[in-house]
């Protein structure tokens, strides 16, 4: 089967291996403008590569994680509704940066969902990805940066390590990868940005 035309991974690269202050670069990205109604009607006719690669789970994933995924999506009729149900559930947990790491032999997602019940974006996003995969929805974890802080009176955004972030992308037939934000207080790019001809 043919792989998707769009690149699976996007990154910023420099010919000199490092990007220094003052260097200019160009980013090409996409933001889905599909409506909830369109995504609900997208169906589940997934390409084989999406199912094979993006529903994989570890063989030793605790059963209670799978049970929670089934419980949270029991009344959801579509993959979109499953994603929104899990996203809403996770967004109730507190956001916290200072955490005790899970025990050496613990499953990280299980530890977050049933013991910590608080965390930062990687905890929320990886948990949502695992829960969705456990109910057969092709999902991937995405990492990168938020847009940063706009400098006053300048068309410049300051992006630092503190803007690093993780979120979830769910695959929808005919629409491709669509982003979801399970981290409380997190915000995805506004869909209206995609309609603009140019952005700073």
N, C-alpha and C positions, 0 to 999 in steps of 0.2 A: 504494500500500500504506500502511496505517495505521502511524504511528510508535508506538513503545512507550509505554505509559501512564506508566511511571516516568520521572522527569526524567533527562535525559542528563547534566546537570551540576548538582552541588550546591555551594552556596557560602554563606558567612556574610556577611550584608550588614547595614550600619547605616544608619539613616535620615539620619545626619549624615556619612556617608561614611567615618568613622573609628571604630574601636573603641578606647576608652580604658581604662586600668587601672580596674577596678571596675565596668565596664559588664557587664550581664547579657545573655546571649543563649541561645537554644535551638537545638539541632541535632537534626535527624531524619536518621537514617542506617539503612542495612541491612547485615547481614552474612549471607551465605549459610550455611544449615545443611545444604545438600545434601552427601551422602556421596560419597566417591570412586566407589563402585559406581553411584550414581545418575547422576553426571556421566559415567561411562564409557558408560552406557546412553542418554545424552541424544541421541545420533545427530548428524547433520549437516544436518538439515532447517532450514537457516537462513532467516530472512526476508530478502527482497531487500535491504533497507536495511542489514542487518548485513554482507552480502557486499560491496555496492557501496562503502560508506563505510569499513569496518574491515578490508579486505584490501588497500587501496591501498598501493603502494610507488613510490618514485621510479624513473623510467625508467632512470636511470644507476646504479642500485644495483649494486655490483660482483658479478659472477657467483659469486665464491668465498663471498660471504655466503649466497646462495641455496643453493649446494652444501653449505655447512655445515648449514643448516637441514634439508636433505634427509637428510644423513648422520646427524644427531642423532636424527631421528625415523623412520629407516628401519624399525625394528622396533616402532614404536608403532602400535597398532591403532586408537586413538581419539584425538580432539582432546585429551581430558584427559591421556592418556598422552604425547602430543606435548608438551603444556605442562610436564608433570612432568619429562620427559627434558631439555628445554631449561633449565628452572629448575635442575635438578641440575648440569648442565654449567657454567652460569654461576656457581653458588655456589662452585665450586672456585677462582675467581679471587680474588686478594686485594682487600680493601677499602682504598682510599686516597683521601684528600681532596686532597693536593697533587700535581697532575699538570701535565705540559706539554701545552698544548692541541694538537689535531691540526693538521697543516699546512693552509694556507688552502684548497687545492683537494682536500683529502682528505674521504672520507665518514666521518663520525663513528663510525658503528657498525662499519664495516670497520676503522677505526684502533683501536678498542677491542678488537675480537675477535682481530685478527692482529698488532698491534704493541704496544699498551699492556698488554693482558691484566691490567689492574687498574684500579680506578676507584671512583666513588661511585654512589649509587643511580640517578641519571639515566642513567648509562652502562649499568648492568645492566638496568634496566627498558626503555630504548629498544631495546637489543639483543634482549631477549627478544620485545618486540613485533614487531620487524622479522623475526626468525627465524620466529615463528609465522605472521605474515602471508605469509611466503614459501612456506609449505606450506599455505596456504589456510584458516587458522584466524582468524576474526574476533577482533581483539585491539585494545586501546587502552591508551595510557599514562595513568596517573593520578598526580596530584601533590597533595600536601597536607602534613599534619603527623602525626607519631606522637602518642600520647596525652599525652606529656610526662612530667614527673617529679612524683610525688605528694609534697606537702609533709607533713612528719611531723606526726602528730596532727591533721591537718585534712583535710576532704573537698574538697581543692583540688588541681588539677594545674597546674603551671607549664609553659607551652608557649612556647618561644622560637624564634628563627630556626634554632638548632641542631637543632631537631626536624623541620625540613622534610625531606620524603621523596618518593620516586617508587616506584611499583610497577606491576604489570600487571593488567589485567582482561580476562578471556577470556569470550566470549559462548557460552552453552550454551542450545539450544532448551528451552523450558519453564522454565528456571531463571534466565535473564538473565545479568547480568555477575557473574562470580566472580573474586575476587582471587587473585593468585599473587605470591610474594615471591622474586625471583631474587637479591637482594642478600644476601651472606653476613652473618650476624648479625642481619639484619632479621627482624621478627616482625609478622605480621598479627594483627588482633584475634582473640581466642579465640572460637571458635564458641559456646562456652557462654554468652557475654555475650548472644547473641541470645535465649536462652531466659529470661533474667531479666526481670522485669516493670519494674524500675527500676534505673537506674545513676546514680552521681554525675555 
